[in-house]
Amino acid sequence: MSNNENNEIRDSFTSKTGFILACIGSAVGMGNIWLFPYRVGQFGGAAFLIPYIIFIVLLGYTGLMGEFAFGRMTQTGPIGSFKKALETKNKNWGGFLGIIPVVGAFGIAVGYAVVVGWFLRFLGGFITGSAMSAADSGAYFGELASPFGSIIWHLLALILVSIVLISGISKGIETMNKIMMPAFYILFVIVMVRVFMLDGAFEGIKYLVVPKWSSLMEPKTWIYALGQAFFSLSLAGSGMIVYGSYLKRDVDIMSSAKNTVIFDTLGAFLAGLVIIPAVFAFNLDPASGPPLLFITIPSVFKLMPFGRLFGVIFFISVLFASITSLMNLLEVPIEAVQSTFKLKRKLSVFIVVGAAFIFGLFAEDGNNLGVLMDFVSIYIIPIGAFIAAVMFFWVIGIKKAKYEIECGTDKKLGKLFEISAKYVFVFLTIFVFIAGILLGGIG
């Protein structure tokens, strides 16, 4: 089958708005909700936002635009993209390198599916009242995060996402992101307004927004700000390349990347303004990771007037954020299976989701889940982003890369972009890899 025929039958996003919302849906996830508020408080309050904004703008300007354009140019995922890139140099082993980011996306998807199942369980618990009446929120979560402790909820999460993925890009992923992402922001604002009315919430707001300028002199502030920005934008040489491959030539990639950066940052800060003031209002620990969302926050809702109602609203919103991220993660191996083995989409979804469920059974134990997510995020994701950057900006070449990014807009990229993409971004992917190993993960 020729490339032209492949392009004609390949599903695509029907609008720039749909594409941007899908990318925002991929970017706004657990890193924004259970890690960003903690990092802001840990590294200088509002002072942390300075290096964070510098890095997220830089990464959006280089890596994010690059992955979008790389996918659109090749009309395929990482395996096909890396293969086509090296074929321009008469090398035929690029496809093997493309397996690395596909494995990375699948590994994170395995863990993410478990977490989405937990959100479903807690949403059900607040609807029925069982999460409110539980004597100990830690024990309530502990039963769920035990070996094989959430099989039904884990399976339900994957079934729900599969229904969307089987429907394809325009009818499935695009449509659901158009519903879920606006709803996420609206619901979070509703909870934020309620949280601001709590006695003691102002101390939490101060914790977030009052800058401790001395933190900017600490190297770790800059390192963790880089990690937060890097992982928040889903830079991995995988999901954003795949979404880019479903993009039409007349869509403005520069504008799409800018909007993804803006709304991803807004989602992270909004999460901070909900979670930290609520935690401070009841003198609880602003921990990071699963304990924050599944132990601390449920404890807040138990103490809050109308807590059950706001618990339902909160868990619907974080469920939407996690489902849209999981769709992107699973789409990477689904596209790889579909393209490599020329299978129907429905069968490709069934194979990938089935494998994710089987592997995920062993990740239902919270300890195993942490090990899996840490390994993939520390070792595989930065390597995938590094290879993708080298393939596009060096192997394909910066002139061709610029041309591809500029398609769909009248704006032109200057010399600063060439230096930033070829040298700064590629160096940063290596730095994220090394820092992650030395510090046990930075995002």
C-alpha positions in Angstrom: 0.0 0.0 0.0 1.4 3.4 -0.9 1.9 6.3 1.5 -0.9 8.2 -0.2 -3.4 5.4 0.3 -2.3 5.2 4.0 -2.8 8.9 4.4 -6.3 8.8 2.8 -7.7 6.2 5.2 -5.9 7.5 8.3 -8.3 9.0 10.8 -7.6 12.6 11.9 -8.7 15.4 14.2 -11.4 17.4 12.5 -10.5 20.8 14.1 -7.6 22.7 15.6 -9.7 23.1 18.8 -10.3 19.3 19.0 -6.5 18.7 18.6 -5.5 21.2 21.2 -8.1 19.9 23.8 -6.8 16.4 23.2 -3.2 17.5 23.8 -4.3 19.4 26.9 -6.1 16.3 28.0 -2.9 14.3 27.6 -0.8 16.9 29.4 -3.2 17.6 32.3 -2.9 14.6 34.5 -1.6 13.2 37.8 1.6 15.2 37.6 -0.5 18.4 37.7 -2.8 17.3 40.4 -0.9 15.3 42.9 2.7 16.6 42.4 2.6 20.2 41.2 1.0 21.7 44.3 3.5 19.8 46.5 6.5 21.0 44.4 5.3 24.6 44.6 5.1 24.6 48.3 8.3 22.5 48.7 10.5 24.8 46.5 9.6 28.4 47.3 5.9 29.0 46.7 5.4 31.4 43.8 9.2 31.6 43.3 9.1 28.0 41.9 6.8 29.3 39.1 9.7 31.4 37.6 11.9 28.4 36.6 8.8 26.3 35.9 7.4 28.9 33.4 10.9 29.4 31.8 11.2 25.6 31.3 7.6 24.9 30.1 7.8 27.8 27.6 11.2 26.6 26.3 10.1 22.9 26.1 6.8 23.9 24.4 8.7 26.1 21.9 11.1 23.2 21.0 10.2 19.7 22.0 6.4 20.0 21.9 6.3 21.7 18.5 8.9 19.2 17.3 6.9 16.1 18.3 3.7 17.5 16.8 5.4 18.3 13.5 7.4 15.0 13.4 4.2 13.0 13.6 2.4 15.1 11.1 5.2 14.9 8.6 5.5 11.1 8.8 1.8 10.3 9.3 2.7 7.6 11.8 3.8 6.9 15.4 7.3 6.6 16.8 8.2 3.3 15.2 7.3 4.5 11.7 8.6 8.0 12.3 12.1 6.9 13.5 12.2 4.4 10.7 11.5 7.0 8.1 14.0 9.4 9.6 16.9 7.0 9.4 15.9 5.8 6.0 16.9 9.3 4.8 20.4 8.3 5.8 20.1 4.9 4.2 19.7 3.2 7.6 17.0 0.6 8.2 17.0 0.2 12.0 15.0 3.2 13.1 11.9 1.1 13.8 13.7 -0.7 16.5 14.5 2.5 18.3 10.9 3.5 17.9 9.9 0.6 20.2 11.5 2.3 23.2 8.9 5.2 23.5 6.1 2.8 22.6 7.1 0.5 25.5 7.4 3.6 27.7 3.9 4.8 26.9 2.5 1.3 27.5 4.3 1.0 30.8 2.8 4.3 32.1 -0.6 3.3 30.7 -0.5 0.1 32.7 -0.1 2.1 36.0 -2.4 4.9 35.0 -5.2 2.4 34.3 -5.0 1.2 37.9 -5.1 4.8 39.2 -8.2 5.6 37.0 -9.8 2.5 38.6 -9.1 4.0 42.0 -10.7 7.3 41.0 -13.8 5.3 39.9 -13.9 3.5 43.2 -13.6 6.8 45.2 -16.2 8.5 43.0 -18.6 5.6 43.7 -17.6 5.8 47.4 -18.7 9.5 47.6 -21.9 8.9 45.6 -22.9 6.1 47.9 -21.5 7.7 51.0 -19.1 4.8 51.9 -16.0 7.0 51.5 -17.5 9.5 53.9 -18.5 7.0 56.5 -15.2 5.1 56.5 -13.6 5.5 59.9 -10.1 5.6 58.5 -9.4 7.0 55.0 -6.0 5.5 55.0 -7.4 2.0 55.6 -10.1 2.6 53.0 -7.5 3.3 50.4 -5.2 0.6 51.7 -7.7 -2.1 50.9 -7.9 -0.8 47.3 -4.2 -0.5 46.8 -3.4 -4.0 48.1 -2.4 -6.9 45.8 -5.3 -7.6 43.4 -7.4 -5.1 45.5 -9.1 -3.3 42.7 -9.7 -5.8 39.8 -13.3 -4.8 39.1 -12.6 -1.0 39.1 -9.4 -1.4 37.1 -11.2 -3.4 34.5 -14.1 -0.9 34.4 -11.6 1.9 33.8 -10.1 0.1 30.8 -13.5 -0.8 29.4 -14.7 2.8 29.5 -11.5 4.0 27.8 -11.7 1.2 25.2 -15.2 2.3 24.1 -13.7 5.7 23.3 -10.6 4.4 21.6 -12.6 1.9 19.4 -14.6 4.9 18.1 -11.4 6.3 16.6 -9.7 9.7 16.6 -12.4 12.2 15.5 -15.5 10.4 16.9 -13.8 9.0 20.0 -10.7 10.8 21.4 -11.6 14.3 20.0 -15.2 14.1 21.0 -14.5 13.0 24.6 -11.8 15.6 25.1 -14.1 18.3 23.9 -16.5 17.3 26.7 -14.1 16.3 29.5 -11.5 19.0 29.4 -13.9 22.0 29.6 -15.8 20.1 32.3 -12.5 19.5 34.3 -11.8 23.2 34.5 -15.4 24.2 35.3 -15.7 21.6 38.1 -12.3 22.4 39.6 -13.3 26.1 39.7 -16.5 25.2 41.5 -14.5 23.2 44.2 -11.9 26.0 44.4 -14.6 28.6 45.2 -15.9 26.4 48.0 -12.4 25.7 49.4 -11.6 29.5 49.5 -14.6 29.9 51.9 -13.1 27.5 54.4 -11.6 28.9 57.6 -7.8 28.7 57.4 -7.8 28.3 53.6 -5.9 31.7 53.3 -2.8 30.1 54.9 -2.7 27.5 52.1 -3.1 30.2 49.4 -0.1 32.1 51.0 1.9 28.8 51.0 1.4 28.7 47.2 1.6 32.3 46.1 4.0 34.0 48.6 7.5 33.7 47.0 10.5 32.5 49.0 13.1 34.1 46.8 16.0 32.2 48.5 14.7 29.0 46.9 15.9 30.3 43.5 19.5 30.0 44.7 19.0 26.2 45.3 19.9 24.0 42.2 17.1 21.5 43.2 14.4 24.2 42.7 15.5 24.5 39.0 16.0 20.8 38.5 12.5 19.9 39.9 10.9 22.7 38.0 12.5 21.3 34.8 11.2 17.8 35.7 7.7 19.1 36.4 7.6 21.0 33.1 9.1 18.1 31.1 6.7 15.4 32.3 3.7 17.7 32.4 3.9 18.3 28.7 4.0 14.5 28.0 7.3 14.8 26.1 8.3 11.2 25.6 8.8 10.8 21.8 5.4 8.9 21.9 2.0 10.4 22.6 2.5 13.8 21.0 4.0 12.3 17.9 1.0 10.0 17.5 -1.5 12.9 18.1 0.6 14.9 15.6 0.2 12.1 13.0 -3.6 12.6 13.1 -3.1 16.3 12.3 -4.0 18.1 9.1 -1.4 20.2 7.3 -3.3 23.4 7.6 -3.3 23.4 11.5 -1.0 26.0 13.2 1.4 23.9 15.3 3.0 26.9 17.0 -0.4 28.1 18.2 -1.4 24.6 19.3 1.8 24.2 21.3 1.3 27.6 22.9 -2.3 26.8 24.0 -1.3 23.4 25.3 1.4 25.1 27.5 -1.0 27.8 28.8 -3.9 25.5 29.7 -1.6 22.8 31.1 0.0 25.3 33.4 -3.5 26.7 34.3 -4.7 23.2 35.2 -1.7 22.7 37.4 -2.1 26.0 39.3 -5.8 25.5 39.6 -5.2 22.1 41.2 -2.8 23.8 43.6 -5.5 26.4 44.5 -8.0 23.6 45.3 -5.8 21.1 47.1 -3.3 23.1 49.2 -5.8 25.6 50.8 -8.2 22.7 51.6 -5.4 20.7 53.3 -4.2 23.8 55.3 -7.8 24.6 56.4 -7.9 21.3 58.3 -4.2 21.2 59.4 -3.4 18.1 57.3 -0.1 17.2 55.6 0.2 18.4 52.0 1.9 15.2 50.9 2.5 14.3 47.2 1.5 11.3 45.2 -1.5 8.9 45.8 -1.7 9.6 49.6 -2.7 13.2 48.8 -5.6 12.3 46.6 -6.8 9.1 48.2 -6.2 9.7 51.9 -5.7 13.5 52.6 -8.3 14.9 50.3 -11.1 12.4 51.3 -10.3 13.4 54.9 -10.8 17.0 54.0 -14.2 16.3 52.4 -15.3 14.4 55.6 -14.7 17.5 57.6 -16.1 20.0 55.1 -19.8 21.0 55.1 -21.5 19.4 52.1 -18.3 17.4 51.7 -20.0 14.5 50.0 -21.3 16.7 47.2 -17.9 18.4 46.7 -16.2 15.0 46.9 -18.3 13.8 44.0 -17.5 16.9 41.9 -13.8 16.7 42.7 -13.5 13.0 41.8 -15.5 13.5 38.6 -13.0 16.3 37.6 -9.9 14.3 38.3 -11.4 11.2 36.7 -11.8 13.3 33.5 -8.2 14.5 33.7 -6.9 10.9 34.1 -9.1 9.4 31.4 -7.9 11.9 28.8 -4.3 11.2 29.7 -4.8 7.4 29.6 -6.4 7.7 26.2 -3.2 9.3 24.9 -0.9 6.8 26.5 -2.9 3.8 25.2 -3.2 5.3 21.7 0.6 5.0 21.3 0.8 1.2 21.4 -2.6 0.9 19.7 -1.2 2.9 16.7 2.0 0.8 16.7 0.1 -2.5 16.6 -2.3 -1.2 14.0 0.4 0.2 11.7 3.0 -2.6 12.2 0.7 -5.6 11.8 -1.9 -3.9 9.5 -4.7 -4.9 11.9 -8.2 -3.4 12.3 -8.5 -0.7 15.0 -10.9 -2.7 17.1 -8.6 -5.7 17.3 -5.6 -3.5 18.0 -7.5 -1.8 20.9 -8.5 -5.3 22.3 -4.9 -6.6 22.2 -3.3 -3.5 23.8 -6.0 -3.0 26.4 -6.1 -6.7 27.2 -2.3 -6.7 27.8 -2.5 -3.5 29.9 -5.1 -5.2 32.1 -3.1 -8.4 32.6 0.2 -6.5 33.4 -1.8 -4.0 35.5 -3.1 -6.8 37.8 0.4 -6.9 39.4 0.5 -3.1 39.6 -2.7 -3.0 41.8 -0.4 -3.3 44.7 0.6 0.3 45.4 4.2 -0.6 46.0 4.5 -2.3 42.7 2.8 0.6 41.0 5.3 3.1 42.4 8.3 0.9 41.2 6.8 0.6 37.7 6.0 4.3 37.3 9.4 5.4 38.6 11.3 3.0 36.4 9.5 4.1 33.2 9.6 7.8 34.0 13.2 7.8 35.1 14.7 5.6 32.4 12.5 5.2 29.4 10.6 8.4 28.9 13.6 10.8 28.7 15.4 8.4 26.4 12.3 8.4 24.1 12.2 12.2 24.1 16.0 12.3 23.4 15.8 9.9 20.4 12.8 11.7 19.0 14.6 15.1 19.2 17.7 13.7 17.6 15.7 12.1 14.8 13.8 15.2 14.0 16.2 18.1 14.6 19.4 16.3 13.6 18.7 13.3 11.3 15.8 14.9 9.4 17.6 18.2 9.9 16.7 21.6 11.4 15.8 23.2 8.1 13.3 20.6 7.3 12.0 20.6 10.9 11.5 24.3 10.7 9.6 24.0 7.4 7.3 21.3 8.9 6.5 23.3 12.0 5.8 26.4 9.9 3.3 24.6 7.7 -0.2 26.0 8.6 1.0 29.4 9.8 2.4 32.6 8.4 4.8 32.9 11.3 8.5 32.1 10.8 11.0 30.5 13.2 14.3 32.3 13.6 17.9 31.3 14.4 17.0 31.2 18.1 14.7 28.2 17.5 17.5 26.3 15.7 19.9 26.7 18.6 17.2 26.0 21.2 15.9 22.9 19.4 19.2 21.3 18.3 21.3 22.0 21.4 19.3 23.3 24.4 16.3 20.9 24.2 18.4 17.8 23.3 20.8 18.6 26.2 17.8 19.0 28.6 16.4 15.6 27.7 19.8 14.1 28.6 19.9 16.2 31.8 16.4 15.0 32.8 17.6 11.4 32.3 20.7 11.8 34.5 19.0 13.9 37.2 16.2 11.4 37.4 18.7 8.6 38.1 20.7 10.6 40.6 17.6 12.0 42.5 15.3 9.0 42.2 13.0 10.8 39.8 12.3 14.5 39.2 8.7 14.4 37.8 
